[in-house]
Amino acid sequence: MKKLIILSVVFLLGMSRLSAQGAYNVTQEWSYDGSVCQFQDLPGDRFMASIEIYDIANNIVVYDGTQFVATNVFSATFNVQMEVQAHCNNPLLEFPPNFKIYSVVRMVNITPPGVLYCGNKDTNSGITCNSFSAELTLNPISIP
């Protein structure tokens, strides 16, 4: 019984260490130079970052999420553990997962009716289940 308790504690410590290292986190970073598009300095101005994780091998959208962050923040981190881990462990999949991650960063005003100032997008491909074992940082997006 004592060995079982020790083994359980070691397992839980290992799992917490893995979580602390950013497993199943996807980070999108961006830069903004203001040469083409500018915020209007209104209270509702935000960056809107969205990602879609698509398994192209099995034709399934695994995750679709959006975050709104302040105009002085230039990254967003999405925790996709529940969705990606469940998908990767699904024994009914016809093919091993092969992911494409579509990402979009837009400059918006969230005050109704909402305003889209501008934005840009990117695609990251060739991502496997193992890619999520540590934090996954996508290609940076440049907003003109």
PyRosetta script that sets phi, psi and omega in degrees:
from pyrosetta import init, pose_from_sequence

init()
pose = pose_from_sequence("MKKLIILSVVFLLGMSRLSAQGAYNVTQEWSYDGSVCQFQDLPGDRFMASIEIYDIANNIVVYDGTQFVATNVFSATFNVQMEVQAHCNNPLLEFPPNFKIYSVVRMVNITPPGVLYCGNKDTNSGITCNSFSAELTLNPISIP")
pose.set_psi(1, -41.0)
pose.set_omega(1, -179.5)
pose.set_phi(2, -63.6)
pose.set_psi(2, -39.9)
pose.set_omega(2, 178.7)
pose.set_phi(3, -63.7)
pose.set_psi(3, -38.2)
pose.set_omega(3, 178.9)
pose.set_phi(4, -64.4)
pose.set_psi(4, -40.8)
pose.set_omega(4, 178.5)
pose.set_phi(5, -65.9)
pose.set_psi(5, -44.7)
pose.set_omega(5, 179.2)
pose.set_phi(6, -62.6)
pose.set_psi(6, -43.7)
pose.set_omega(6, 178.6)
pose.set_phi(7, -61.4)
pose.set_psi(7, -40.8)
pose.set_omega(7, 178.3)
pose.set_phi(8, -63.7)
pose.set_psi(8, -42.4)
pose.set_omega(8, 179.2)
pose.set_phi(9, -64.0)
pose.set_psi(9, -44.8)
pose.set_omega(9, 178.7)
pose.set_phi(10, -61.0)
pose.set_psi(10, -42.5)
pose.set_omega(10, 178.4)
pose.set_phi(11, -61.3)
pose.set_psi(11, -47.2)
pose.set_omega(11, -179.1)
pose.set_phi(12, -64.8)
pose.set_psi(12, -38.5)
pose.set_omega(12, 176.7)
pose.set_phi(13, -64.3)
pose.set_psi(13, -40.6)
pose.set_omega(13, 177.3)
pose.set_phi(14, -63.2)
pose.set_psi(14, -41.0)
pose.set_omega(14, 178.7)
pose.set_phi(15, -66.1)
pose.set_psi(15, -40.2)
pose.set_omega(15, 179.6)
pose.set_phi(16, -68.1)
pose.set_psi(16, -34.2)
pose.set_omega(16, 177.3)
pose.set_phi(17, -65.9)
pose.set_psi(17, -42.1)
pose.set_omega(17, 178.0)
pose.set_phi(18, -62.0)
pose.set_psi(18, -44.1)
pose.set_omega(18, 178.9)
pose.set_phi(19, -63.8)
pose.set_psi(19, -37.5)
pose.set_omega(19, -178.8)
pose.set_phi(20, -67.0)
pose.set_psi(20, -22.6)
pose.set_omega(20, -179.2)
pose.set_phi(21, -85.8)
pose.set_psi(21, 5.7)
pose.set_omega(21, 174.3)
pose.set_phi(22, 88.2)
pose.set_psi(22, 17.8)
pose.set_omega(22, 178.1)
pose.set_phi(23, -57.4)
pose.set_psi(23, 137.7)
pose.set_omega(23, 179.2)
pose.set_phi(24, 66.4)
pose.set_psi(24, 20.0)
pose.set_omega(24, 171.0)
pose.set_phi(25, -102.1)
pose.set_psi(25, 135.4)
pose.set_omega(25, 176.5)
pose.set_phi(26, -117.9)
pose.set_psi(26, 123.2)
pose.set_omega(26, -177.8)
pose.set_phi(27, -112.4)
pose.set_psi(27, 130.7)
pose.set_omega(27, 174.2)
pose.set_phi(28, -112.7)
pose.set_psi(28, 124.8)
pose.set_omega(28, 176.5)
pose.set_phi(29, -110.4)
pose.set_psi(29, 157.2)
pose.set_omega(29, 177.6)
pose.set_phi(30, -150.0)
pose.set_psi(30, 162.2)
pose.set_omega(30, 174.3)
pose.set_phi(31, -126.4)
pose.set_psi(31, 158.0)
pose.set_omega(31, -175.8)
pose.set_phi(32, -145.1)
pose.set_psi(32, 123.9)
pose.set_omega(32, -179.3)
pose.set_phi(33, -110.1)
pose.set_psi(33, -9.9)
pose.set_omega(33, 174.9)
pose.set_phi(34, 73.4)
pose.set_psi(34, 12.8)
pose.set_omega(34, -177.6)
pose.set_phi(35, -74.3)
pose.set_psi(35, -30.3)
pose.set_omega(35, -178.1)
pose.set_phi(36, -111.9)
pose.set_psi(36, -39.5)
pose.set_omega(36, -172.1)
pose.set_phi(37, -128.5)
pose.set_psi(37, 143.6)
pose.set_omega(37, 179.9)
pose.set_phi(38, -139.4)
pose.set_psi(38, 148.3)
pose.set_omega(38, 170.9)
pose.set_phi(39, -68.1)
pose.set_psi(39, 158.0)
pose.set_omega(39, 179.9)
pose.set_phi(40, -96.1)
pose.set_psi(40, 9.4)
pose.set_omega(40, -178.6)
pose.set_phi(41, 56.8)
pose.set_psi(41, 42.9)
pose.set_omega(41, 176.9)
pose.set_phi(42, -103.2)
pose.set_psi(42, 155.4)
pose.set_omega(42, -177.5)
pose.set_phi(43, -57.8)
pose.set_psi(43, -29.6)
pose.set_omega(43, -177.7)
pose.set_phi(44, -89.7)
pose.set_psi(44, 4.7)
pose.set_omega(44, 179.9)
pose.set_phi(45, -66.2)
pose.set_psi(45, 132.8)
pose.set_omega(45, -178.9)
pose.set_phi(46, -151.7)
pose.set_psi(46, 160.8)
pose.set_omega(46, 162.5)
pose.set_phi(47, -91.0)
pose.set_psi(47, 137.9)
pose.set_omega(47, 176.2)
pose.set_phi(48, -115.2)
pose.set_psi(48, 114.5)
pose.set_omega(48, 179.9)
pose.set_phi(49, -109.1)
pose.set_psi(49, 129.7)
pose.set_omega(49, -179.8)
pose.set_phi(50, -131.3)
pose.set_psi(50, 142.1)
pose.set_omega(50, 171.9)
pose.set_phi(51, -132.1)
pose.set_psi(51, 148.4)
pose.set_omega(51, 172.1)
pose.set_phi(52, -128.6)
pose.set_psi(52, 124.6)
pose.set_omega(52, 177.0)
pose.set_phi(53, -101.0)
pose.set_psi(53, 117.3)
pose.set_omega(53, -173.4)
pose.set_phi(54, -120.6)
pose.set_psi(54, 125.3)
pose.set_omega(54, 175.5)
pose.set_phi(55, -86.7)
pose.set_psi(55, 101.9)
pose.set_omega(55, -175.9)
pose.set_phi(56, -72.3)
pose.set_psi(56, -26.3)
pose.set_omega(56, -179.8)
pose.set_phi(57, -68.7)
pose.set_psi(57, -35.0)
pose.set_omega(57, -176.5)
pose.set_phi(58, -112.5)
pose.set_psi(58, 2.8)
pose.set_omega(58, 177.1)
pose.set_phi(59, 57.0)
pose.set_psi(59, 52.2)
pose.set_omega(59, -177.4)
pose.set_phi(60, -134.1)
pose.set_psi(60, 130.9)
pose.set_omega(60, 169.2)
pose.set_phi(61, -80.3)
pose.set_psi(61, 119.3)
pose.set_omega(61, -175.1)
pose.set_phi(62, -93.3)
pose.set_psi(62, -35.4)
pose.set_omega(62, -177.8)
pose.set_phi(63, -149.7)
pose.set_psi(63, 141.9)
pose.set_omega(63, 175.9)
pose.set_phi(64, -144.8)
pose.set_psi(64, 112.0)
pose.set_omega(64, -175.7)
pose.set_phi(65, -142.1)
pose.set_psi(65, 156.0)
pose.set_omega(65, -179.3)
pose.set_phi(66, -137.2)
pose.set_psi(66, 141.6)
pose.set_omega(66, 173.9)
pose.set_phi(67, -130.9)
pose.set_psi(67, 144.3)
pose.set_omega(67, 173.7)
pose.set_phi(68, -109.9)
pose.set_psi(68, 127.9)
pose.set_omega(68, -180.0)
pose.set_phi(69, -130.3)
pose.set_psi(69, 161.7)
pose.set_omega(69, -178.3)
pose.set_phi(70, -63.1)
pose.set_psi(70, 162.1)
pose.set_omega(70, -176.2)
pose.set_phi(71, -70.2)
pose.set_psi(71, -10.7)
pose.set_omega(71, 177.8)
pose.set_phi(72, -104.6)
pose.set_psi(72, 12.6)
pose.set_omega(72, 178.2)
pose.set_phi(73, -109.9)
pose.set_psi(73, 134.9)
pose.set_omega(73, -173.7)
pose.set_phi(74, -124.5)
pose.set_psi(74, 31.3)
pose.set_omega(74, 173.6)
pose.set_phi(75, -161.9)
pose.set_psi(75, 158.8)
pose.set_omega(75, 175.2)
pose.set_phi(76, -141.9)
pose.set_psi(76, 137.3)
pose.set_omega(76, 179.4)
pose.set_phi(77, -115.6)
pose.set_psi(77, 128.8)
pose.set_omega(77, -178.4)
pose.set_phi(78, -110.2)
pose.set_psi(78, 128.0)
pose.set_omega(78, 174.3)
pose.set_phi(79, -91.5)
pose.set_psi(79, 113.4)
pose.set_omega(79, -174.5)
pose.set_phi(80, -113.9)
pose.set_psi(80, 18.8)
pose.set_omega(80, -173.6)
pose.set_phi(81, -57.6)
pose.set_psi(81, -50.8)
pose.set_omega(81, -175.0)
pose.set_phi(82, -58.1)
pose.set_psi(82, -47.7)
pose.set_omega(82, -175.5)
pose.set_phi(83, -72.8)
pose.set_psi(83, -48.5)
pose.set_omega(83, -175.3)
pose.set_phi(84, -70.9)
pose.set_psi(84, -43.1)
pose.set_omega(84, -179.5)
pose.set_phi(85, -63.1)
pose.set_psi(85, -43.1)
pose.set_omega(85, 177.8)
pose.set_phi(86, -62.0)
pose.set_psi(86, -40.9)
pose.set_omega(86, -179.5)
pose.set_phi(87, -66.6)
pose.set_psi(87, -46.6)
pose.set_omega(87, -178.0)
pose.set_phi(88, -65.2)
pose.set_psi(88, -27.8)
pose.set_omega(88, 180.0)
pose.set_phi(89, -92.4)
pose.set_psi(89, 4.8)
pose.set_omega(89, -177.4)
pose.set_phi(90, -74.8)
pose.set_psi(90, 111.6)
pose.set_omega(90, -178.4)
pose.set_phi(91, -73.0)
pose.set_psi(91, -10.1)
pose.set_omega(91, -177.3)
pose.set_phi(92, -90.2)
pose.set_psi(92, -2.3)
pose.set_omega(92, 179.3)
pose.set_phi(93, -66.0)
pose.set_psi(93, 139.5)
pose.set_omega(93, -179.4)
pose.set_phi(94, -72.2)
pose.set_psi(94, -36.7)
pose.set_omega(94, -177.1)
pose.set_phi(95, -129.9)
pose.set_psi(95, 156.2)
pose.set_omega(95, 173.2)
pose.set_phi(96, -61.0)
pose.set_psi(96, 137.4)
pose.set_omega(96, -177.6)
pose.set_phi(97, -59.9)
pose.set_psi(97, 139.4)
pose.set_omega(97, 174.7)
pose.set_phi(98, -136.0)
pose.set_psi(98, 110.5)
pose.set_omega(98, -169.4)
pose.set_phi(99, -99.0)
pose.set_psi(99, 148.0)
pose.set_omega(99, 164.8)
pose.set_phi(100, -119.5)
pose.set_psi(100, 136.2)
pose.set_omega(100, 176.5)
pose.set_phi(101, -115.4)
pose.set_psi(101, 117.3)
pose.set_omega(101, 176.2)
pose.set_phi(102, -94.2)
pose.set_psi(102, 130.1)
pose.set_omega(102, 179.6)
pose.set_phi(103, -131.3)
pose.set_psi(103, 144.9)
pose.set_omega(103, -179.6)
pose.set_phi(104, -137.1)
pose.set_psi(104, 135.5)
pose.set_omega(104, 171.6)
pose.set_phi(105, -124.3)
pose.set_psi(105, 126.2)
pose.set_omega(105, -178.5)
pose.set_phi(106, -125.0)
pose.set_psi(106, 150.2)
pose.set_omega(106, 170.7)
pose.set_phi(107, -96.9)
pose.set_psi(107, 121.4)
pose.set_omega(107, -173.8)
pose.set_phi(108, -137.3)
pose.set_psi(108, 166.0)
pose.set_omega(108, 165.8)
pose.set_phi(109, -118.0)
pose.set_psi(109, 122.9)
pose.set_omega(109, -173.1)
pose.set_phi(110, -87.6)
pose.set_psi(110, -2.6)
pose.set_omega(110, 177.9)
pose.set_phi(111, -70.8)
pose.set_psi(111, 128.0)
pose.set_omega(111, -178.9)
pose.set_phi(112, -55.2)
pose.set_psi(112, 135.9)
pose.set_omega(112, 13.9)
pose.set_phi(113, -86.6)
pose.set_psi(113, 1.7)
pose.set_omega(113, -179.2)
pose.set_phi(114, 88.8)
pose.set_psi(114, 141.0)
pose.set_omega(114, -179.4)
pose.set_phi(115, -134.3)
pose.set_psi(115, 134.1)
pose.set_omega(115, 172.7)
pose.set_phi(116, -102.5)
pose.set_psi(116, 115.3)
pose.set_omega(116, 178.6)
pose.set_phi(117, -81.2)
pose.set_psi(117, -55.2)
pose.set_omega(117, 179.2)
pose.set_phi(118, -174.9)
pose.set_psi(118, -177.2)
pose.set_omega(118, 179.1)
pose.set_phi(119, 177.5)
pose.set_psi(119, -173.1)
pose.set_omega(119, 177.9)
pose.set_phi(120, -156.7)
pose.set_psi(120, 165.2)
pose.set_omega(120, -175.9)
pose.set_phi(121, -139.3)
pose.set_psi(121, 167.2)
pose.set_omega(121, 178.6)
pose.set_phi(122, -156.6)
pose.set_psi(122, 162.3)
pose.set_omega(122, 177.5)
pose.set_phi(123, -129.3)
pose.set_psi(123, 135.0)
pose.set_omega(123, 174.4)
pose.set_phi(124, -116.4)
pose.set_psi(124, 130.6)
pose.set_omega(124, -176.5)
pose.set_phi(125, -130.5)
pose.set_psi(125, 175.7)
pose.set_omega(125, -179.6)
pose.set_phi(126, 73.1)
pose.set_psi(126, 28.8)
pose.set_omega(126, -176.9)
pose.set_phi(127, -97.6)
pose.set_psi(127, 130.6)
pose.set_omega(127, 180.0)
pose.set_phi(128, -110.9)
pose.set_psi(128, 176.6)
pose.set_omega(128, 177.2)
pose.set_phi(129, -58.9)
pose.set_psi(129, -37.4)
pose.set_omega(129, 180.0)
pose.set_phi(130, -64.6)
pose.set_psi(130, -24.6)
pose.set_omega(130, -179.9)
pose.set_phi(131, -62.0)
pose.set_psi(131, -22.5)
pose.set_omega(131, -177.1)
pose.set_phi(132, -90.1)
pose.set_psi(132, 2.1)
pose.set_omega(132, -177.8)
pose.set_phi(133, -69.9)
pose.set_psi(133, -18.0)
pose.set_omega(133, 172.5)
pose.set_phi(134, -132.3)
pose.set_psi(134, 172.0)
pose.set_omega(134, 179.5)
pose.set_phi(135, -59.3)
pose.set_psi(135, 134.7)
pose.set_omega(135, -179.1)
pose.set_phi(136, -106.0)
pose.set_psi(136, 116.6)
pose.set_omega(136, 178.7)
pose.set_phi(137, -103.8)
pose.set_psi(137, 122.9)
pose.set_omega(137, -177.8)
pose.set_phi(138, -79.6)
pose.set_psi(138, 167.0)
pose.set_omega(138, 175.4)
pose.set_phi(139, -56.9)
pose.set_psi(139, 135.9)
pose.set_omega(139, 178.0)
pose.set_phi(140, -65.8)
pose.set_psi(140, 147.7)
pose.set_omega(140, 178.6)
pose.set_phi(141, -107.3)
pose.set_psi(141, 135.9)
pose.set_omega(141, 177.9)
pose.set_phi(142, -105.6)
pose.set_psi(142, 126.6)
pose.set_omega(142, 177.2)
pose.set_phi(143, -107.3)
pose.set_psi(143, 119.3)
pose.set_omega(143, -176.4)
pose.set_phi(144, -69.9)
pose.dump_pdb("model.pdb")
